């Protein structure tokens, strides 16, 4: 990511709570004294290319904040523990949460930050498992970058509509972070790797796979373990995931002119078209015939 120096000269002076150890930055500032009765207000945010000697030490912070490491290495000291920072790592802090962030001189940090407040701010952090002082990781490591960029762009445009847009995009960011969460390195990483392998295998072979037992056998795990993996890392069972993949493919086929339900059912692994119609309806809430009527 390249950021022009000209943009830096046009950027307003950062508030005093920002670190000055930043080589390049693309920041926006909205309302630095936001009303406390609003549900959610994005105060400021941006992306920072830190200097090799970057550090920031705060005993307190006036807003809630999410930081997201895009590149580089560093260390976060928070709530009595030291946590390595690396690409894809996400952490939060807020009022009454002292923290100390240092960068690695050999591999300087590039990180996004979003500062926000409001009556729903704490609930938003709770929804993505990132209460102040929390650290998590997302997979893939760049999963949050597009949304972060969109918030920064809206913030730079400014104005009331874009301030409202920033708040809505921050809510989307929390949902995306929750969906993309992965265990920190060294904690359950073997199980998460197995989950990823199984999920990918089911995705690639969904039309051929018929049952949960078949999927588990071909993934070289037991039925019970496959279900436990999805219970831990997903919001649906492996069989629900398999059915949705099958029905999504079936829906695409049904959109083609002249497609026959009987043939689509057979291609999806359902010799009985009536059974296929029942499953399709249970997944999407509409029968195949009603779905085709939506075109």
GUGU-756355 format. One record per residue: residue number from 1; residue in three letters; x negated, y negated, z negated of N, C-alpha, C in turn. Coordinates in steps of 0.001 Angstrom, whole numbers. Atoms other than C-alpha are relative to their C-alpha. Example, Ala and Ser with C-alpha at 12.3 -4.5 7.8 and 13.67 -1.06 7.14 Angstrom:
% GUGU-756355
R  num  residuo   n_east  n_north     n_up  ca_east  ca_north    ca_up   c_east  c_north     c_up
R    1      Ala     -890     1190        0   -12300      4500    -7800     -900    -1200        0
R    2      Ser      820     1190       60   -13670      1060    -7140      770    -1090     -730
% end
This chain:
% GUGU-756355
R  num  residuo   n_east  n_north     n_up  ca_east  ca_north    ca_up   c_east  c_north     c_up
R    1      Unk     -833     1186        0        0         0        0     -868    -1235        0
R    2      Unk      808     1211      -87    -1457     -3342     1053      861    -1202     -350
R    3      Unk     -708     1196      404     -424     -6605     -498     -862    -1195      339
R    4      Unk      784     1155     -414    -1541     -9906     1018     -301     -929    -1161
R    5      Unk      378      929     1061    -3424    -12324    -1208      817    -1290       76
R    6      Unk     -803     1217     -120    -1364    -15180      190     1263       96     -843
R    7      Unk    -1193     -202      785     1673    -13693    -1484     -286     -240    -1475
R    8      Unk      363      179     1396     -159    -13715    -4810      -47    -1489     -346
R    9      Unk       98     1426      287     -803    -17458    -4579     1378     -648      -72
R   10      Unk    -1344      569       34     2902    -18101    -3966      796      515    -1187
R   11      Unk     -723     -591     1113     3909    -15926    -6922     -109     -887    -1234
R   12      Unk       73      817     1207     4827    -17876   -10091     -930      622    -1031
R   13      Unk      863     -501     1073     2530    -17593   -13094      774     1001     -835
R   14      Unk     -710    -1029      748     3413    -14426   -14989      236     -425    -1444
R   15      Unk     -207      278     1415     4900    -14582   -18487    -1200      454     -826
R   16      Unk     1170     -273      828     2423    -14388   -21356     -135     1458     -388
R   17      Unk      102    -1400      421     3308    -10767   -22127     -583      890     1093
R   18      Unk      645     -779    -1055     1794     -9618   -18787    -1511       32     -207
R   19      Unk     1448      -78        6    -1796     -8417   -18566     -564     -855     1131
R   20      Unk      673      774    -1048    -4182    -10645   -16636     -978      858      792
R   21      Unk      961     -890     -671    -6283     -7628   -15564      647      655     1218
R   22      Unk     -690     -477    -1199    -4482     -7317   -12224     -642     -653     1216
R   23      Unk      660      508    -1198    -6224     -7649    -8864     1009     -515     1024
R   24      Unk    -1066      374     -934    -3100     -7793    -6683     1335      341     -638
R   25      Unk    -1318     -267      570      564     -7981    -7589     1094     -489      934
R   26      Unk    -1208      431     -711     3979     -8246    -6004     1117       41    -1041
R   27      Unk     -931       57     1129     6276     -9390    -8798     1185     -905      331
R   28      Unk    -1145      906      -81     9715    -10952    -9079      452     -337    -1413
R   29      Unk     -504      471     1288    11307    -12904   -11913     1436     -465      206
R   30      Unk    -1394      421      -83    15044    -13287   -12419      310     -893    -1201
R   31      Unk     -323      798     1179    16384    -14470   -15782     -842      487    -1169
R   32      Unk      882     -391     1101    13689    -14373   -18475      630     -269    -1371
R   33      Unk     -742      187     1251    16260    -15364   -21097     1432      481      230
R   34      Unk    -1298     -523     -433    19145    -13053   -20208     1031       -1    -1125
R   35      Unk    -1064     -109     1003    22522    -13103   -22001       10     1394     -617
R   36      Unk       73    -1292      683    22635    -10333   -24590     1280      812      138
R   37      Unk    -1272     -720      -65    26272     -9441   -23938      261      654     1350
R   38      Unk     -169     -669    -1295    25777     -8253   -20340     -339     1478     -130
R   39      Unk      305    -1431       84    25798     -4492   -19773    -1445      331      371
R   40      Unk     1355     -303     -465    22526     -4414   -17828     -503    -1158      858
R   41      Unk      606     1099     -746    20240     -7167   -16554    -1462      318      257
R   42      Unk     1419     -145     -332    16946     -6707   -14705     -632    -1380     -167
R   43      Unk      635     1271      333    14649     -9430   -16023    -1120     -317      981
R   44      Unk     1105      169     -941    11554     -8958   -13888     -529     1379      353
R   45      Unk      553    -1279     -422     9614     -6248   -12126    -1024     -210     1096
R   46      Unk      965      105    -1084     7086     -5464    -9449     -940     1178       42
R   47      Unk     1050    -1007     -122     4058     -3453    -8476    -1326     -713     -204
R   48      Unk     1274      607      356      565     -4142    -9796    -1156      912      379
R   49      Unk     1266     -685     -247    -2866     -3107    -8518     -959     -470    -1096
R   50      Unk      760      392     1188    -4876     -3091   -11730    -1501      -46      278
R   51      Unk     1455       69      -95    -8526     -4021   -12122     -607     1219     -692
R   52      Unk      635    -1158      660   -11044     -1341   -13192        0      -96    -1522
R   53      Unk       28      152     1458   -11089     -2800   -16722     1382     -341     -562
R   54      Unk    -1364      327      415    -7291     -3063   -16979      318      535    -1386
R   55      Unk     -591     -455     1241    -5742     -2916   -20404     1025    -1025     -465
R   56      Unk     -988      865      629    -2743     -4313   -22204      365      635    -1337
R   57      Unk     -332     -478     1343    -2066     -4006   -25919     1102     -907     -561
R   58      Unk    -1124      777      525     1271     -5089   -27355      509      621    -1299
R   59      Unk     -634     -464     1232     2664     -4832   -30852     1515       26      148
R   60      Unk    -1435       92     -217     6109     -5690   -29567      241     -415     1443
R   61      Unk     -344      413    -1358     7935     -6386   -26309     1450     -442      -18
R   62      Unk    -1363      541      131    11078     -8474   -25804     1079      762      764
R   63      Unk     -980     -695     -842    12735     -6186   -23218     -289     1496       -8
R   64      Unk      266    -1401     -303    13119     -2524   -22390     -752       59     1329
R   65      Unk      824      -70    -1208    10689     -1393   -19721     -228     1443      429
R   66      Unk      417    -1269     -618    10022      1510   -17371    -1221     -303      853
R   67      Unk     1171      105     -873     6588      1904   -15810     -204     1333      713
R   68      Unk      104    -1180     -877     5824      4329   -12988    -1336      -59      732
R   69      Unk     1348      -22     -577     2318      5294   -11899       61      549     1423
R   70      Unk       26     -425    -1401     1911      5446    -8129    -1359      560      383
R   71      Unk     1362     -456     -292    -1876      5866    -7980     -867     -249    -1230
R   72      Unk      999      276     1017    -4891      6041   -10262      206      771    -1285
R   73      Unk       10     -690     1283    -5587      7209   -13781      -77    -1011    -1127
R   74      Unk       71      861     1170    -5326      5756   -17248      441      752    -1234
R   75      Unk     -433     -582     1261    -4255      6360   -20816     1038     -906     -642
R   76      Unk    -1026      714      747    -1139      5356   -22719      -63      458    -1452
R   77      Unk      -79     -294     1429    -1310      5179   -26515     1308     -572     -513
R   78      Unk    -1332      422      414     2197      5081   -27918      531      961    -1048
R   79      Unk     -588     -775     1081     3916      6281   -31074     -955     1063     -545
R   80      Unk      965     -864      653      758      7786   -32502     -613     1082      857
R   81      Unk      618    -1009     -856     -308      9817   -29468     -582     -661     1237
R   82      Unk      634      477    -1226    -2501      9341   -26419      432      911     1146
R   83      Unk     -529     -757    -1131     -994     10416   -23087     -746     -405     1264
R   84      Unk      660      350    -1261    -2969     10605   -19826     1021     -535     1010
R   85      Unk     -832      533    -1064    -1506      8529   -17004     -572      440     1337
R   86      Unk      418     -430    -1338    -1617      9777   -13433     1179     -164      942
R   87      Unk    -1016      182    -1036      370      9696   -10200     1266      806     -337
R   88      Unk    -1269     -659      258     4049     10475   -10733      456      -60    -1443
R   89      Unk     -359       61     1415     4044      9789   -14468      820    -1259     -274
R   90      Unk     -964     1035      299     6810      7652   -15908       53     -163    -1512
R   91      Unk      -86      199     1440     6957      6039   -19348      805    -1251     -306
R   92      Unk     -835     1128      387     9035      3550   -21291     -422     -536    -1359
R   93      Unk      190      626     1306     8780      1152   -24194     1050    -1092     -127
R   94      Unk     -995     1033      223    10827     -1651   -25672     -239     -700    -1315
R   95      Unk      158      723     1260    11389     -3823   -28710     -380      934    -1150
R   96      Unk      417     -776     1164     9570     -2506   -31765     -801     1244      319
R   97      Unk      792    -1177     -383     7476        44   -29829    -1400     -469      416
R   98      Unk     1369      398     -358     3730      -849   -29966     -582      971     1022
R   99      Unk      604     -863    -1010     1719       463   -27025    -1281     -639      516
R  100      Unk     1294      441     -521    -1734       228   -25501     -254      785     1288
R  101      Unk      227     -632    -1302    -2347       932   -21795    -1396     -378      480
R  102      Unk     1321      253     -575    -5859      1294   -20367     -129      757     1307
R  103      Unk      229     -640    -1288    -6959      2106   -16843    -1336      701       47
R  104      Unk     1261     -695     -245    -9728      4336   -15547     -804     -840      993
R  105      Unk      818      868     -856   -12550      2242   -14087     -325      664     1334
R  106      Unk      352     -712    -1223   -13334      4934   -11529     1190      177      941
R  107      Unk    -1207     -202     -805    -9722      5225   -10333     1094     -922     -536
R  108      Unk     -918      984      589    -7770      2017   -11126     1472      318      275
R  109      Unk    -1430     -255      -82    -4048      2185   -11702      683     -885     1040
R  110      Unk     -992      750     -766    -1392      1123    -9226     1334      448     -563
R  111      Unk    -1223     -406      692     1941      1055   -11008     1115    -1020      180
R  112      Unk    -1193      829       -4     5465      -277   -10823      440     -230    -1441
R  113      Unk     -638      223     1291     7253     -1826   -13776     1349     -665      236
R  114      Unk    -1312      632       -6    10869     -2817   -14406      342     -356    -1432
R  115      Unk     -383      478     1326    11816     -4922   -17436     1478     -392       40
R  116      Unk    -1451      214      -27    15496     -5116   -18370      557      -85    -1415
R  117      Unk     -665      126     1291    17945     -5796   -21176     1489      222      198
R  118      Unk    -1452     -138      -82    21639     -5505   -21984      527     1054     -944
R  119      Unk     -624     -938      935    24092     -3516   -24038     -102     1450      466
R  120      Unk      108    -1359     -550    23702      -482   -21715    -1447      415      246
R  121      Unk     1397     -281     -336    19902      -636   -21476     -503     1269     -689
R  122      Unk      472    -1170      732    19207      1943   -24183      679     1268      509
R  123      Unk     -714    -1155     -550    21885      4261   -22805     -556      424     1341
R  124      Unk      598     -330    -1297    20305      4056   -19354    -1273      815     -200
R  125      Unk     1228     -753      275    16963      5209   -20781      330     1385     -545
R  126      Unk     -384    -1302      549    18693      7969   -22711      483      941     1105
R  127      Unk     -566     -830    -1067    20428      9181   -19541    -1063      707      821
R  128      Unk     1064     -651     -778    17103      9965   -17884    -1070      599     -923
R  129      Unk      919     -638      935    15456     11378   -21028    -1253     -792     -260
R  130      Unk     1186      838      102    13143      8422   -21404      231    -1134     -998
R  131      Unk     -168     1003     1031    13962      6637   -24654    -1330     -706     -264
R  132      Unk     1254      735      223    11394      3962   -25647    -1043      837     -738
R  133      Unk     1057     -857      515     8105      5708   -26316      -93     1327      724
R  134      Unk      -25    -1259     -734     8988      8567   -23962     -893       -4     1224
R  135      Unk      830     -185    -1190     6829      9940   -21162      540     1211      753
R  136      Unk     -426    -1127     -812     7934     12158   -18311     -742      -48     1329
R  137      Unk      653      -84    -1300     6903     13086   -14787     1056      335     1030
R  138      Unk     -956     -320    -1056     8729     13282   -11477     -698      796     1092
R  139      Unk      502     -806    -1112     8330     15705    -8609      952     -161     1177
R  140      Unk     1406      303     -277     7347     14927    -5953     -420    -1315     -642
R  141      Unk      531     1144      743     5084     12253    -7381      475    -1339      545
R  142      Unk     -453     1269     -604     6367      9588    -4956     1519     -101       52
R  143      Unk    -1456      -88      -90    10039     10403    -5602      702    -1322     -268
R  144      Unk     -668     1240      392    10839      7004    -7110     -466    -1224      802
R  145      Unk      571     1161     -690     8795      4784    -4782     1004     -739      886
R  146      Unk     -938      758     -847    11546      3978    -2235      973     -860     -803
R  147      Unk     -924      777      811    13977      2884    -4951     -703    -1152     -699
R  148      Unk      770     1079      619    11292       907    -6764     -237    -1129     1008
R  149      Unk      236     1015    -1031    10446      -890    -3506     1268     -786      297
R  150      Unk    -1257      680     -302    14106     -1657    -2899      359    -1003    -1104
R  151      Unk     -271      934     1104    14485     -3210    -6361     -901    -1225      115
R  152      Unk      940     1122     -137    11363     -5326    -5812      446     -931     1124
R  153      Unk     -434      831    -1125    12647     -6528    -2432     1233     -825     -357
R  154      Unk    -1200      733      407    16045     -7452    -3880     -355    -1085    -1007
R  155      Unk      402      977      999    14386     -9199    -6823     -706    -1196      607
R  156      Unk      710     1097     -657    12152    -11255    -4555      959     -922      752
R  157      Unk     -982      841     -703    15185    -12467    -2595      748     -898     -991
R  158      Unk     -617      796     1046    16760    -13670    -5867     1457     -315      258
R  159      Unk    -1410      343     -119    20207    -15141    -6355      874      984     -750
R  160      Unk     -899     -823      798    23210    -13744    -8197      320     1350      642
R  161      Unk     -299    -1315     -591    24153    -11025    -5655    -1185      965      -97
R  162      Unk     1159     -884       68    20592     -9666    -5592     -340      382    -1427
R  163      Unk      189     -364     1401    20343     -9790    -9385      946     1139     -375
R  164      Unk     -960    -1078      244    23496     -7662    -9529     -437     1281      702
R  165      Unk      495    -1154     -744    22026     -5377    -6870    -1152      667     -746
R  166      Unk     1121     -556      768    18846     -4942    -8944      507      862    -1147
R  167      Unk     -548     -762     1123    20935     -3783   -11914      588     1323      478
R  168      Unk     -584    -1240     -531    22832     -1243    -9788    -1089      952      481
R  169      Unk     1101     -851     -463    19615        19    -8202     -768      594    -1173
R  170      Unk      655     -543     1191    18097       420   -11669      786     1194     -543
R  171      Unk     -816    -1145      403    21029      2683   -12576     -259     1193      921
R  172      Unk      332    -1072     -953    20321      4676    -9403    -1378      576     -295
R  173      Unk     1352     -455      330    16666      4843   -10414       29      968    -1173
R  174      Unk     -107     -897     1159    17615      6408   -13751      557     1358      420
R  175      Unk     -556    -1266     -490    19740      9020   -11974    -1030      786      805
R  176      Unk     1025     -663     -825    16959      9760    -9497    -1108      570     -885
R  177      Unk     1038     -479      908    14415     10055   -12323      463     1245     -737
R  178      Unk     -529    -1176      702    16668     12500   -14170       18     1218      915
R  179      Unk      -73    -1115     -950    17137     14610   -11036    -1375      520      390
R  180      Unk     1342     -374     -464    13404     14629   -10211     -948      342    -1144
R  181      Unk      882     -245     1142    12065     15251   -13728     -685     1352      109
R  182      Unk      747    -1252       81     9382     17891   -14065     -783       -8    -1308
R  183      Unk      739      -35     1269     7476     19089   -17144    -1357     -686      134
R  184      Unk     1350      542       14     4317     17270   -18108    -1003     1124      147
R  185      Unk     1037    -1018     -205     1143     19119   -17149     -348      658    -1328
R  186      Unk      342     -739     1208      420     21845   -19673     1206      414     -808
R  187      Unk    -1204     -395      720     4042     22179   -20826      983      619      982
R  188      Unk     -957     -736     -835     6148     24814   -19070     -316      -81     1485
R  189      Unk      309      182    -1414     4293     24248   -15817      130     1300      793
R  190      Unk     -131    -1276     -701     4233     27975   -14940     1464      285      308
R  191      Unk    -1429     -229     -213     7998     28241   -15392      544     -951     1057
R  192      Unk     -487      968     -981     8607     25069   -13381     -479      360     1402
R  193      Unk      513     -438    -1301     6387     26344   -10562      824     1156      535
R  194      Unk     -846    -1121     -410     8417     29561   -10498     1372     -499      445
R  195      Unk    -1296      577     -373    11647     27542   -10429      -72     -631     1389
R  196      Unk      148      645    -1304    10376     25470    -7487      -92     1033     1118
R  197      Unk      149    -1055    -1003     9359     28624    -5620     1350      641      298
R  198      Unk    -1292     -655     -176    12762     30243    -6197      983     -912      724
R  199      Unk     -919      956     -629    14702     27134    -5239     -324     -154     1487
R  200      Unk      406      149    -1390    12694     26722    -2045      324     1261      798
R  201      Unk     -278    -1262     -687    13093     30411    -1154     1494      105      308
R  202      Unk    -1451      -54     -206    16867     30238    -1611      411     -975     1105
R  203      Unk     -310      995    -1028    16982     27093      531     -341      513     1392
R  204      Unk      446     -470    -1314    15030     28705     3371      788     1194      497
R  205      Unk     -639    -1263     -389    16978     31981     3337     1471       47     -397
R  206      Unk    -1358       17      541    20439     30859     2235     1008      735      870
R  207      Unk     -975     -661     -863    22273     32189     5293      -92     1519      -83
R  208      Unk      190    -1455       79    20810     35665     4849      323      555    -1378
R  209      Unk     -220     -478     1364    21084     35918     1059     1492       99     -296
R  210      Unk    -1418     -235      275    24405     37354     -125      340     -158    -1482
R  211      Unk     -321      -66     1420    24184     37715    -3895    -1132     -591     -840
R  212      Unk     1012      458      945    22360     36409    -6931    -1055     1076     -199
R  213      Unk      946    -1097      204    20791     39833    -7395     -999       81     1146
R  214      Unk      896      -37    -1156    19369     39768    -3866     -993    -1156      -58
R  215      Unk      890     1164       87    17978     36266    -4344    -1062      210    -1066
R  216      Unk      948     -229     1091    16368     37200    -7674    -1026     1054      382
R  217      Unk      908    -1080     -386    14886     40410    -6277    -1048     -487      994
R  218      Unk      940      475    -1021    13328     38674    -3270     -930    -1088     -541
R  219      Unk      872      981      660    11945     35956    -5561     -876      650    -1071
R  220      Unk      804     -787      947    10433     38713    -7762      207     -445    -1441
R  221      Unk     -369      293     1381    12263     37662   -10923     1303      739     -298
R  222      Unk    -1268     -629      371    15189     39123   -12862     1142    -1000      152
R  223      Unk    -1176      874      -78    18732     37789   -12538       40     -968    -1176
R  224      Unk     -103      810     1215    18656     36569   -16129    -1040    -1120       -9
R  225      Unk     1048     1021       22    15333     34747   -15728      270    -1088     1030
R  226      Unk     -333      988    -1026    16440     33060   -12496     1076     -955     -521
R  227      Unk    -1055      846      572    19566     31801   -14282     -558     -929    -1075
R  228      Unk      596      843     1046    17474     30540   -17216     -812    -1136      616
R  229      Unk      781     1048     -666    15173     28637   -14843      901    -1119      502
R  230      Unk     -907     1016     -516    18104     26854   -13207      711     -732    -1142
R  231      Unk     -615      655     1148    19693     26178   -16580     -936    -1043     -602
R  232      Unk      984      898      592    16460     24516   -17730     -317    -1184      896
R  233      Unk      509     1037     -887    15550     22531   -14632     1008     -522     1011
R  234      Unk     -978      398    -1012    18751     22106   -12623     1334     -291     -671
R  235      Unk    -1330      300      526    22358     21031   -13040     1035      989      494
R  236      Unk     -897    -1012     -533    23853     24114   -11374     -661     1353     -109
R  237      Unk      560    -1346       46    23422     27862   -11437     -633      329     1347
R  238      Unk      587     -355    -1302    21328     29573    -8735     1052      462     1009
R  239      Unk    -1028     -443     -934    24473     31131    -7275      801    -1194      538
R  240      Unk     -669     1219     -475    26225     27736    -7121     -864     -712     1032
R  241      Unk      914      627     -949    23146     26371    -5375       31      732     1333
R  242      Unk      -46     -805    -1220    23198     29236    -2867     1296     -257      761
R  243      Unk    -1280      222     -668    26904     28755    -2143       61    -1373      656
R  244      Unk      -63     1347     -567    26543     25010    -1632     -865     -101     1257
R  245      Unk      845       14    -1193    23649     25513      801      707      684     1169
R  246      Unk     -726     -713    -1051    25693     28066     2744     1134     -855      562
R  247      Unk    -1161      754     -440    28761     25856     2848     -406    -1307      704
R  248      Unk      483     1196     -718    26760     22771     3871     -346      343     1440
R  249      Unk      327     -438    -1368    25415     24691     6855     1275      313      774
R  250      Unk    -1262     -325     -657    28914     25965     7605      734    -1274      414
R  251      Unk     -669     1261     -310    30294     22418     7463     -593     -645     1248
R  252      Unk      634      556    -1195    27749     21281    10032      448      744     1254
R  253      Unk     -461     -774    -1152    28782     24137    12341     1443     -353      355
R  254      Unk    -1409      296     -243    32455     23294    11904      202    -1344      677
R  255      Unk     -101     1307     -645    31779     19770    13123     -219       81     1508
R  256      Unk      259     -135    -1426    30768     21117    16526     1301      283      755
R  257      Unk    -1218     -240     -780    33515     20992    19189      130     1471      387
R  258      Unk     -261    -1373     -393    35092     24371    19786     -460     1049     -990
R  259      Unk      477     -967      991    33616     25991    16654     1174      800     -565
R  260      Unk    -1034     -885      525    35644     28991    15464     -309      325    -1451
R  261      Unk      194     -294     1421    36146     29525    11733     -514     1428     -166
R  262      Unk      414    -1399      102    35733     33274    12233    -1495      142      274
R  263      Unk     1415      -95     -344    32318     32812    13869     -870     -700    -1037
R  264      Unk      752      720     1036    31153     30228    11334      -76      842    -1269
R  265      Unk      -14     -869     1180    32179     32606     8551    -1017     1118      146
R  266      Unk      940    -1100     -242    30186     35452    10113    -1437     -495      -67
R  267      Unk     1354      566       33    27132     33232    10604     -442     -341    -1416
R  268      Unk      302      350     1386    27355     32259     6927      -92     1221     -893
R  269      Unk      110    -1227      796    27352     35895     5824     1308      473     -580
R  270      Unk    -1316     -389      498    31112     36317     5321      771      718     1115
R  271      Unk     -748     -722    -1027    32630     39089     7498     1503     -269      -79
R  272      Unk    -1423      274      191    36045     38249     6021      222    -1515       37
R  273      Unk     -195     1455      -97    37064     34737     7211      897     -565    -1099
R  274      Unk     -866      481     1073    39746     34514     4498     -811     -240    -1278
R  275      Unk      897      187     1152    37093     34983     1809     -857    -1252      199
R  276      Unk      787     1193     -317    34962     32358     3542      810    -1265     -253
R  277      Unk     -844     1189      182    37872     29892     3538      212     -305    -1479
R  278      Unk     -183      217     1432    38430     30417     -188    -1261     -607     -622
R  279      Unk     1254      523      545    34746     29804     -961     -225    -1441      462
R  280      Unk      169     1350     -557    34571     26763     1333      881     -996     -760
R  281      Unk     -941      877      705    37640     25283     -371     -431     -221    -1443
R  282      Unk      429      142     1395    36243     25962    -3849    -1193     -945     -133
R  283      Unk     1190      857       45    33005     24110    -2997      348    -1446      336
R  284      Unk     -239     1356     -494    34396     21084    -1107     1379     -567     -340
R  285      Unk    -1340      497      326    38011     20874    -2283      903     -133     1205
R  286      Unk     -795        7    -1229    39254     21168     1307     -259     1281      777
R  287      Unk      163    -1181     -836    39843     24097     3594     -802     -355     1244
R  288      Unk      721      298    -1264    37777     24451     6799      862     -751      998
R  289      Unk     -900      679     -952    40834     23386     8829      182    -1471     -395
R  290      Unk     -169     1375      465    41362     20285     6665    -1282     -799      176
R  291      Unk     1289      675     -186    37657     19484     6858     -157     -451     1445
R  292      Unk      129      369    -1410    37732     19521    10653      930    -1156      356
R  293      Unk     -915     1087     -238    40684     17154    10517     -536    -1343     -424
R  294      Unk      595     1249      443    38428     14537     8901     -818     -671     1093
R  295      Unk      888      559    -1035    36400     14024    12086      670    -1159      719
% end
